[in-house]
């Protein structure tokens, strides 16, 4: 029976109007398909990320999980009782018999004959294939033509010294160093080749020279100058007292560098939540500003192969690989390419020295170049600006490099119109973060140059360029001593060594008797601590709140092409300031010890393996004749271990056990290995020995630099008003001003976001007021203030 409660459609087929129209049905179907695709993509991304993470964790598992590191509470007191800068132990004078003229002639003739033979051998050497990780490694350590030229006379002296010593000492007698002989006169070698030629004309100037000359008026062509030998803190320890790589204390071979790496420096994944990858990025950028070790190269910068016994070069020192090396054995690799650092001319018989190609000072050479030729190449000569290129979407990028042999350019990318870059330092393409920082600092220069031009329309291109260069260099010094070093060294060391930037007024600590030259141990070992900070996976963030993506470290090396893509510069920067570093210790991840310079793209001819950076660092220390680890502790005023047991409580226990198993004696422990194994000091990131050596170098770079940004000396000093503006500088502000679209950062980008370092809008960061630079008169004719002190 039908009533008011009976459904209207009961027993009746649905009328046509309740069905969707065909377009609506299609639309609903498309929406469902789209939603399904999105869900599938999200699920696939999650599964892929999970697989990568699991694979990475499994592949990098370790046998013995190291315990949490304690803190060294006593060494700081010992270090603070030392007088910095420390007193170097000079290479002793020549301790052989007096060399007769005829013997010297004969020895030099032997050296020149050896040089000619070396040239012929280099002509036969096929070099390293471009697809090889070793090719990219040798290209990452750029050697300038001038350095290669200077190394030739140094090689002659090296061979000549060996000839003299061989005649005077029986082969079985070992001496750590033969000492430095008297200077040879110009009859034998041109004095210009070892910094002993005519002194440069050091006219008073408000601006630095490109190569660091004329910084110290008493040593204008020596201290801190580019193309000169590194400073020795301790005499070199060579196997033959002259130049042969270091051996064990009993004269036997040291354990292979790769074996030291796999035994002592095994992987462990302990991040340091307090600091970000930007700490390591700035450290590398700073390192490239003050150090550039020259390598031995063939004619025209040709790479040299050392693993081919048929054409083995006398400067070869390859890393031996064990038959039981579980990683390289898979690829049939039995040798790791390694060429020795180029010798530096000293114009005297004696032990081998190595060459720093750049000035020692924090002077912005990494931005502006370390030679007049390169600095001019980078300039527009209009409005004081640096050259830039443009991306397809109109963003400023660094000038491009079209060199197909630079170790970076790839044909498939060049075909797309994308090239690698050139900058003030030739290593700028080594990794994406480093390239990004080069780009930011070049943009920073041009932003400041434009502002100075606007404020001073009567200034010439030269004055705008030089004043901007002076400001950017000052910002680099301020950031290094205000943000970077306090993290590394700790507050007590910074305060007691007077290395904190002043809050007001000038710093009057310049001392013309302080040699700021970069030390060999600093460049070769102690400042390489940052390699242990590198995580295997780097974050890439499209925004501060976006989901995280990760890129394997080796895929960022010699791969700057993503900077051509809109948004990727900012993604890389956000990743660097949001990725935690690994803890500074003796442990390294396998991206560093197995995949260094592995090809970032899949290619049929490209090897599927990389190099071991730890092995290369250990081998480099031996190449340079660095004394063993115990001697560096003694140099720093710390307890010198006589046995391994003396290192109990000094170094990480797990590392100590491993060192006992591979080294015959504590006196054989490589400086790099021993120093990195130390327990960190209280308040600092590093152990006592590395803290000591880094503190010594940076104390010298401040007190021994007459152009230090806080100096009152004229004509180079800033006004107090200008100096107060420079003190507002921060790396965070530079990132804000020079990135494409980064709008929020933590004020201290080398430290993680947290209480007291919360992320904030860029607009809230202090900003320099360049009106303090309005209408500065030309300073070139001003009087130069000299420091009246006796140089010893």
Protein Blocks (a to p, Z undefined) as FASTA:
>chain_A
ZZfklcfkgoiacdfklpccfklmmmmmmmmmmmmmmmmmmmmmmmmmmmmmmmmmmmmg
cfbdcddddddfklmmmmmmpccddddddddddfbdcddfklmmmmmmmmmmmmmmmmmm
mmmpgbjafkbmklmmmmmmccdfklmmmmmmmmmmmmmmmmmmmmmpcfklccfbgbja
ddddfklpcfklnopaccddddddfbdcfkopaklmklmmlgopahiacddfbdcddfko
pmpccddfkopacddfklmmmmmmpccddddfkbcfklmmmmmmmmmmmgccdddddehh
iacdfkbmklccfkbccddddfklmklmmnopabdcddddddddehiacddddddfbdfb
dghlmmnopafklmmmmpgoighiacddddfkopacddddfbfknomacfklmmnopacd
ddfbfklmmpmklmmmmmmmmmmmmmmmmmmmmmmmmbcfklmmmmmmmmmmmmmmmmmm
mmmmmmmnopklmmmnopaccfbdjdfkbcfkbcfbdcfklmmmmmmmmmmmpcfbdcdd
fbfkbccddddfklmgopaklmmpghklmmmmmmmmmcccddddfbdcfklmmmgoiafb
dcfklccbdcdfklmmmmmmmmnopacfklmmmmnopacdfbfklmgokacfklmmmmmm
mpmbfklpcfklmmmmpccdehiabdfklmmmmmmmmmmmmmmmmkbfkbcbdfkbccfk
lmmmmmmpcfklmmmmmmmklcbdcfblmbccdehiaccdfklpccddfklmgoiacfkl
pccdddddddZZ
